[in-house]
């Protein structure tokens, strides 16, 4: 059984003391994974793993944004 971590509600104004927020970090990770998956074209298992991770992060970000 897996543990599901709930994203907290995003504050209206970002805290200026924070280096990066979770939404931005996930968005950047999605972009980076897309690039990594493209470079792994010769490594089928590596590419599949990157694409699965990309899909998971994309769904998590979409769900978190839909909630607020």
N, C-alpha and C positions, 0 to 999 in steps of 0.2 A: 504494500500500500504506500502511495506517495503522499508527501505533505504538500498541501497547496498553500502558498503564501499569498495572502490578500494584499493588493496594492492599497496604500492609504489614499484617501481623497486628496487630490492635488489642491494645494492652497491657491487662492486667487492671485496672490502676489508671491513670487518665489523669494525665499529667504536669501538675502544677498550674502550671508556668511557661508552658505553652502557652495562647495566647489562645482558640483554638478548634480542635477536631480535625476531620479530614477527614469523618468520618461525620456530624457535626453540620452542617458546612458544606453537604454534599450534601443532607441532609434539609431544611435551611432553603431552599436553592436550589429544591428540588422544590416546596415550599409557595409560594414567591414566583412561580415560573413558572406554577403553577396560577392564581394571582391575575392575572398578566399575561395569560395566555391568555383568561381571562374578560373582561378589559377590551378585548381586541383583536377582539371579535366582528365588527366591521365591516371589519377588515383580514384578509382570508382568508390571504394569504401570511404575514403576521406571526403569525397564530394558528397556522397549520400549523407554522411554524418553532418557536414556543414549545412546542407539543405534542410535536414530535419531540425537542426537547431534554429536555422533561419525561420522556418515555418512556426516553430514553437514561440520564438520571440515575437514574431509578427502577430500571431494570435493573441498573445499576452498583452501586447501594446494596444491592439484594437479593442480588446475587452476592457482594459483599464481606461482608455479614452472614452469608451461608450458609457462607463459608469460615472465618469466625471473626473 
